[in-house]
Each structure stands twice: as C-alpha cells, then as structure tokens.
Amino acid sequence: MTFRPATAKDLPFIVQLLANDKFGRTREKFAEPLPPEYIEAFNNIAADKNQVLIVGESEHGEVIATLQLSFIQYLAFRGGIRAQIESVRIREDLRGKGIGQKMFQWTIDLAKKRKAHIIQLTSDKRRPEAIRFYEKLGFVASHEGMKLNLLK
C-alpha cells in the first residue's frame, strides 16, 4: 500500500469512490467519460499549492482510497496553518483492514511537514462508524460545526 498525490489518470477511480457511498450516490455522477465538472475541479485542485488530493494505491496499482487535504493560512495562532481533511473514502470491500489508519498517518505526517499546527475534519452526523474511526485516531469533537447550503 502506497499513498501519493493523485494524478489526472486517477480521477475516474476517485470519482467512482466518491459515488459509491450512501450519500455520494445522491450527489455524485460517475460516468465514462467523466462529466467535465470533475475534470475542471481536479485541474483547479492540482494547480493550487494549498490543496493535495491523495490516493491510496494497492500493491497491484489499484486506487482504493482517497481524501483531500487543504492547507488554510490565517492570521490567528500567529499566522498559523490549519489542515482540513475532506472527502475520505476507502473502497467498501476493503474497510476495516487498517487502510484508513495508514492513510491518515501519511496525511498527518504531510501536514506536519507543511508546518500545520492543527488538522481538522467534519463528518456527517449520519456516519457514526466514521465518527468512531476518527475518535480512535485522536480527533476530538471540540467545536460545533455549522453549514449553510447554497444549492437549495
């Protein structure tokens, strides 16, 4: 198992992971060819030095996991850098095998190298198993998160 920044050739596999999820099924669209929105988004992410789309690759070269890591520069904490994790997915048939834990350790090490002082994530309250996983890794529900949906 290796972890690395994603390349354009990984994009179909990443979108498939995002779409093969109980919530992703309602908001993602995996098709071949990929809808152009995904290609545009990938290109924007790849061009931004503060974004890293990460994939986990099996020993056979298959993309089996992904997450997005964003580095947010701000003035608080003496101009600190906050790392934000989003869109965590592990291929469904491989969950519970330690892949997520290894991917998070790789991601945390990268955040430390980039001088982030904190790493954060959010998880949908309807994903209790994901929340338990994050808690086992040491994440603490220290703040109350709020969202405003602009698509409605």
C-alpha positions as CSV (number, residue, x, y, z in Angstrom):
1,M,0.0,0.0,0.0
2,T,1.4,3.4,-1.0
3,F,0.0,6.9,-0.7
4,R,0.7,9.7,-3.0
5,P,-0.8,12.9,-4.6
6,A,-3.3,12.0,-7.3
7,T,-2.7,12.4,-11.0
8,A,-5.2,13.0,-13.7
9,K,-5.2,9.3,-14.6
10,D,-6.5,8.6,-11.0
11,L,-9.6,10.8,-11.4
12,P,-12.1,8.2,-12.7
13,F,-11.2,5.9,-9.8
14,I,-11.5,8.8,-7.3
15,V,-15.0,9.8,-8.6
16,Q,-16.1,6.2,-8.5
17,L,-15.1,6.0,-4.8
18,L,-17.0,9.2,-4.1
19,A,-20.1,8.0,-5.9
20,N,-20.0,4.5,-4.3
21,D,-21.2,5.8,-0.9
22,K,-24.6,6.0,0.7
23,F,-24.5,9.9,0.4
24,G,-22.4,10.1,-2.7
25,R,-25.0,8.1,-4.7
26,T,-27.4,11.0,-4.4
27,R,-24.9,13.8,-5.3
28,E,-22.1,12.4,-7.5
29,K,-22.3,11.2,-11.1
30,F,-19.8,8.6,-12.1
31,A,-19.9,8.1,-15.9
32,E,-17.5,7.5,-18.7
33,P,-16.4,9.9,-19.9
34,L,-16.4,11.8,-16.7
35,P,-18.6,14.9,-16.5
36,P,-16.5,18.0,-17.2
37,E,-17.1,19.4,-13.7
38,Y,-14.8,16.8,-12.2
39,I,-12.0,17.5,-14.7
40,E,-12.3,21.2,-14.0
41,A,-12.3,20.7,-10.3
42,F,-9.3,18.3,-10.5
43,N,-7.3,20.8,-12.5
44,N,-8.1,23.6,-10.1
45,I,-7.0,21.4,-7.1
46,A,-3.9,20.3,-8.9
47,A,-2.9,23.9,-9.7
48,D,-3.4,25.1,-6.1
49,K,-0.3,24.6,-3.9
50,N,-2.6,24.6,-0.8
51,Q,-4.5,21.5,-2.0
52,V,-3.5,17.9,-2.1
53,L,-5.8,15.2,-3.4
54,I,-4.4,12.0,-2.0
55,V,-4.9,8.4,-3.2
56,G,-4.1,5.1,-1.6
57,E,-2.8,2.5,-4.1
58,S,-2.8,-1.2,-3.6
59,E,0.2,-3.3,-4.3
60,H,-1.5,-4.1,-7.7
61,G,-1.7,-0.4,-8.6
62,E,-5.4,0.0,-7.9
63,V,-6.7,3.2,-6.4
64,I,-8.5,2.0,-3.3
65,A,-8.7,5.1,-1.1
66,T,-8.8,8.9,-1.3
67,L,-9.0,12.1,0.7
68,Q,-8.5,15.8,0.0
69,L,-6.1,17.8,2.3
70,S,-6.4,21.6,2.2
71,F,-3.9,24.0,3.9
72,I,-5.6,27.1,5.1
73,Q,-3.4,30.1,6.0
74,Y,-4.9,32.5,8.5
75,L,-3.8,35.3,10.9
76,A,-4.8,33.6,14.2
77,F,-2.3,31.5,16.0
78,R,0.4,33.9,14.8
79,G,-0.3,33.3,11.1
80,G,-0.8,29.6,11.6
81,I,-1.7,27.0,9.0
82,R,-4.7,24.7,9.5
83,A,-5.0,21.5,7.6
84,Q,-8.5,20.4,6.6
85,I,-9.4,16.8,5.6
86,E,-12.4,16.3,3.3
87,S,-13.9,13.5,1.1
88,V,-12.4,10.5,2.9
89,R,-13.2,7.3,1.1
90,I,-12.0,3.7,1.3
91,R,-13.2,1.1,-1.2
92,E,-16.2,-0.5,0.5
93,D,-14.9,-4.1,0.4
94,L,-11.6,-3.1,2.0
95,R,-12.9,-1.2,5.0
96,G,-11.8,-2.4,8.4
97,K,-8.4,-3.6,7.2
98,G,-6.2,-0.7,8.5
99,I,-6.0,1.3,5.2
100,G,-7.8,4.3,6.6
101,Q,-5.4,4.4,9.7
102,K,-2.4,4.2,7.4
103,M,-3.7,6.9,5.1
104,F,-4.4,9.2,8.0
105,Q,-0.9,8.7,9.4
106,W,0.6,9.5,6.0
107,T,-1.7,12.6,5.8
108,I,-0.8,13.8,9.3
109,D,2.9,13.4,8.5
110,L,2.4,15.6,5.4
111,A,0.5,18.2,7.4
112,K,3.4,18.3,9.9
113,K,5.9,18.7,7.1
114,R,3.9,21.7,5.8
115,K,4.0,23.2,9.3
116,A,0.3,22.9,10.1
117,H,-0.4,23.4,13.8
118,I,-3.8,21.6,13.7
119,I,-5.6,19.2,11.5
120,Q,-9.4,19.2,11.4
121,L,-12.3,17.5,9.6
122,T,-16.0,17.3,9.7
123,S,-18.2,14.2,9.4
124,D,-21.9,13.9,8.7
125,K,-23.7,13.0,11.9
126,R,-25.4,10.2,10.0
127,R,-22.0,8.4,9.7
128,P,-21.5,7.1,13.3
129,E,-18.9,4.5,12.2
130,A,-16.8,7.2,10.6
131,I,-17.0,9.4,13.7
132,R,-15.9,6.4,15.9
133,F,-13.0,5.8,13.5
134,Y,-11.8,9.5,13.7
135,E,-12.1,9.4,17.5
136,K,-9.9,6.3,17.7
137,L,-7.3,8.3,15.7
138,G,-7.4,11.0,18.4
139,F,-9.8,13.6,16.8
140,V,-12.0,15.3,19.3
141,A,-15.4,16.9,18.8
142,S,-14.2,20.2,20.3
143,H,-16.4,22.6,18.2
144,E,-19.9,22.8,16.9
145,G,-19.9,22.9,13.1
146,M,-22.5,24.7,11.0
147,K,-23.2,24.9,7.3
148,L,-25.3,26.9,5.0
149,N,-26.4,25.0,1.9
150,L,-26.2,27.4,-1.1
151,L,-27.5,24.9,-3.7
152,K,-31.1,24.9,-2.5
